[in-house]
Amino acid sequence: MTANRTAPASRTAPPANSLAGALLAWYDRHARSLPWRVLPDDRANGEITDPYRVWLSEIMLQQTTVQAVKPYFEAFTQRWPDVRALAEADEEDVMKAWAGLGYYSRARNLKACAETVARDHDGVFPDTEAGLLALPGIGPYTAAAIAAIAFDRPAAVVDGNVERVISRLRAIETPLPAAKPEIRAATAELVPDDRPGDFAQATMDLGASLCSPKKPACALCPWIGACAAHKAGLAETLPKKAPKQAKPTRRGMAFVITRGDGAVLLRRRPPKGLLGGMSEPPVSAWGEDAAQNDLAQVPDALAGLGAAWRRATGDVRHTFTHFHLELAVWRAEIEGTPPAPDGHWWSAACDLDGEALPTVMRKALATGLRD
């Protein structure tokens, strides 16, 4: 059985003239304090790194900012303090707790991964990249990050901040994403055998603080003397990025209906696909040529409610990874307290905050309910 937590890292003197050593010395003084991180001094004093917290933070941080993740991480770890607790949680509760964080397939994979670790690994995370890659929802980057940070494996951990740091350090002018293999190889050459987890976090911190996208603070950087881009005056131009393709715009209709007691009609999206398993008011199909004023698009399940629909003021606009979405919001009120159609439920107004509603659906409800 693999160890579930890493032993304290040593604080031995770094090798002379070593890039890794210079960065680790900088990190020892300037490491960011984050809820999921064990700081260098604390590790030296015996505090151990919990792979569960590292894994949870890395999943949450995918395409999401540190500031956005912090409250979600703290809420998750208070409610489900270890992987077994999360494995035993109700999936709907997990989706509700994730609501607003985006990229909802992460939440479904999070639950599946916790169940796999609890069932197949006796609640202990594998401590190698290969073992971690076999778990649901863990790709090459996340496996490397967990292996390095949680288990001090010498893995090359390359996120957006690291891409910027390394592309500047080595003056890699190949545009992203084509430059990714070159950047990863350059990172791997720098990873030290001693404290690889701290090195990974130090490189991220360097990119998040000094080596910023615009106006990097090169004078304060521990790698200024070795930075090829700084020497060539190219730092602010790197990394180069290939031109982005224009995103299409899809359109659709959202139907916000309330009954006499103020409850709002909701349904659950299919378990797979975009926003899978999340809650929503009934919506029409989305498409680039979809109608937004055609009440023939009202879902058949709502026909028996006898609603008189009117268009709400203002449309909802939201951007997903691959397309923009515009929703025309239609509003209706019905008298009494009829039962919900099959596959739907009435959610009391006071319960809406606790529903597993993604941001775009919260926007639609807010638009429909304010009229």
N, C-alpha and C positions, 0 to 999 in steps of 0.2 A: 504494500500500500504506500502511495506517495505521501509525503508530508503535506499538510494542509496549509501551513504557514511558513514563511521564510524566517530563518534565523537572523539576528541582528547583523547589519553590515559592519564591516570593520571600518575604522577611520584612519587607516594607515596613510602615510604621506604618499601623494601621487608620484608617479615616475617623473623625473626631471624632463623638461622640454616636451612633455606629452600634451597633445591637444585634449585628450580625454582628462588628463590630470588637471589642466588649467580650467576646463569647464566644470569639473567636479568641485574644485576649490571655490569657484564662483557660486555654484549651486549651494554649497554649504553655508554661504552667507546670505543668499538671495532667494532661496526656494520659496515658491508660493505656498501658503497654508491653505490646503483644500480639504474638504470633509473626508475624502477617501484616501488621503495621502498620509503616510508616516514620514515625518521630516527627518533629515539626516541625524540631528542631535538625538531625537527620540529613538531612532533605530540603534544608534551607538549606545544608548542607555538601556537597551533591552526590549523596546517595544517591537512587536512583530507585525508583519503585513498580512492582512486577511485577504486571501484570494477572492472571496465572495464580494467584498467591497470593491476590489480592483475590477473584477469582471462586471459588476453592476454599473460602476462609473463608466467603464469603457463602452458598454452598450449604450448607455444614455448619452454619451458625448459624441456619438456618431452623427455628424452633420448638425450638431447642436452646440450652442455656446456654453461655457462654464457657468456663467451667471444664470442661464435658463435652467441648467441641470441641478444646481445646488439645492433648491427647495424640494425638487422631486426626489433626489437622492436621500435627503434627510427624512422625508416622509416614508419612503420605501423601507429604509433601514430601521426606522422606529417601528413600523408595522410588521415587517418581515426581516428580523435581524440576522438570519442565516439562510443558507440555501435550502435546507429542509423545510423551514417555515414557508418560503416562497413556493416550493414544490407542492405543499399541501394547500396553498391558497386557492380560492375559487377564481377561475379565469376571468369571470366578469368583474370581480373586485380588482384584479390586476389591471384590466383594461380601463376601468374607471380611474384608478390611481394614476395611470399613464396619460389620461386624456389631457390634451393641450401640449404635450411634448412632441407630437408629430412622428411621422414615419412609423406607423402603428404595427407594421410587421415585426418591428423590434420587440414590441411587448409580447406578441404571440410567441416569438422565438425565445424570449426571456423565460417565459413560463415553461416551454418545452425543454429548454436547456436545464433549468432547475430540476425538473422532473427526471431528466436523464442522469444528472449528477447524483441525485438522491437515490435513484433506483439502481443504476448500473455501476456507480463508483462509491457507494456507501457514504454519500455526502461529501466526498473529497474531490476537489478539482484535479485533473491531470496536471502534471508539472512540466510538460514538454509542449512545444509547438505542435507536434504531430498529434499528441493526445488531445489537445485543446481543439484542433481543427476538426476533429471527429464529432464535436458537440454541435447541436443545433444552433444556428445563428452566429457562429464564430467563424470569421473569415481570416485570411492571412494576417491582416493588420492587427486585429483583436487578439489573435493567438500569440503574436509576437509581443504585444503589449502586456498581456497577462503573464506570459512566460518570463519576461524581463522584470516587470515591476513586482509581481507577486512571488516569483521563485528565483530571481537573480540569474536567469539563464541569459547567455550572451546573444540576444536576438536584436536584429535591426528593426527599430520601431519608427515608422515614418508616417506622420500625420501631416496636415497642411502646414503647420508651423515648422516642422522638421524639413519639409520640402523646401521651404523658403531659406532656412538657415544653410542647408547643405548645398543648394544650388548657388548660393552666394559664396560660400566657403570655397567651393571648387570651380566657380565661374562656369556653371553648366548652362549653356545657352539654348539647348534643345528645348522647344516649347513643351509644356505639359499638355496632355498627359503622356506624350511619347517619352518624356524624360524620366518617368517614374522608375524604370529598371536601373538607369544610370545613377539616380539619386539613392536608390536603395543599396546598390553596390558600394557607393561611396560612404554611406552611413555604416554599412557592415564593417568596412575597413577600420572605422574609428572606435567601434564598440570595445571597451576594455573587458578583460576577464574579471577584474575587481570592480564591484558595484555597477554592473550593467543596468540594473533597474534604476538606480539614481542617475546614471548617464542618460537613459531614455527620457526621464522626467526633466533633467536639466536641459536637454536639447529642446524639448517642448517649451519650457519656461523661457529659454533664450529667444525663441521665435515669438512667444506671446508678449515679451516685454521689450528687450532692446532691439532685436532684429525684426522690427515691425514692417508692414508692407510699404509704408511711406515714411520718409525721414527717419531711417534707422539710427539709433544712438551708437554709432560705430565707435566713438571715443571711449565708451564704457564697456565695450565687448571684450571678453577674455580671449577671443579668437582674432582680434583685429590684425595682429601681426602676420597671421597665416591666411587671411581672407583674400582670395584672388580677386573677387569682385570689387572689394574695397580698394585694392591697389590699382585696379584698372578703371575705377570710377564708375562701375556698373551696378553698384549695390541696389539702387532704387529701380533698376530696370529688370531685375530678376526676382523670382522666376518668370520666364516668359510663358505666355499661355496662348494656346491656339484659339482663334476666334470662335466665340460661342455661336451655336446655331440658334436661330430665332425660335421661340416657343410658340406653338399654335395656341389659339384660344378656343376653348370649348364652352358651350352654353347649355343651360338647363333651367329647370324650374323647381323651387322648393315650396312645399305646401304646409303652412303653419296653421294648425286648427286647434282651437280651445273649446272646451265645453262649459256648462254653467258654473261648475265649481272652480274654474280657472285652470284645470289640468290641461296639459299639452299632449297631443298624440305623437308618439314616437314609434320607431321600429328599429330593427337591428340589420346592419348590412351583412351580406354574405361573408362567411368566415375567411375566405381567401380573396385576394385582390386588393385594390386600393381602399384604404380605410377599413379593411376587413375586420368584422366582428364589432365595429363601433356602432354607437347609436346615432340616429338621425331623425329629423322630421321626414315624412314621405317626400321623395324627389322623383323627377322624371329622368329619363335617360339623358346623358350628356353627349354632345357632339358639336362639331364646328358649325353645322348648319341647323342645329336644333331650334325649334320654335320656343319663344318665351311668352307668347300671348295666346297660346292655343289651349283652352281648357279641356280639350280632348286628351291632353297629356296627364290629366289628373289620374293617379293610379286607381284601377278598378276597385280596389279594396275600400276606397273612400266613398264610393257611389251611394251606399246605403245610409250615409250620415246626413244627406240632404243639405249640404253646406252651400252657402252663397259666397262665392269667392270674389275677392277684390284684390287688385295688385297693391302691394305695400310700396311705400315711398323709398326709393333707393334700392339699387341692386347690390348684391354681394360679390366682391371680387377677391379671389384667392389664388395664390401661385403654388403649384406643386412642382416636383422636380422636372417633369417633362412637358408641362403645359400650364397655361393660365385658365382659370375657370371663372365664368360669370353666371351667377344665379339670379334669375328674377324670382322674387319672393311674393307668394300669394297668401292672403290672410282670410280666415273665416272663423266665425263664432257660431256655435250651435247651443240650443237650450237643453236643459236637463243634464242627466249624467248617463248617456247611453254606454253600453259596453264597447270596448275597443274591437275593431275588426280582427280577424285571425292574423297572427303574426305581428300585432301592434300592442301597445299598452298606453294607458294614460299616466303621465308623470305629473304629480302635483308641482306647482310653481316652486315650492320650497325645496323640492327634491332635484331640480334641474342641475344645480351645481354638482351634485354627486353622480350624475349620469355620465356614461362613457362617450361624451360628445366631443368630436374633434373640433379644432378651432373654426373651420369653415362652417360647421353646422351650428356652432354657438353664434357665429355672425348671422346666419340665416334666422335663427330663433330671435335674436335681439332685434333684427330688422322687422320681423313679422309681429312681434309682441309690442313694439313701441307705438304702432299705429293705433 
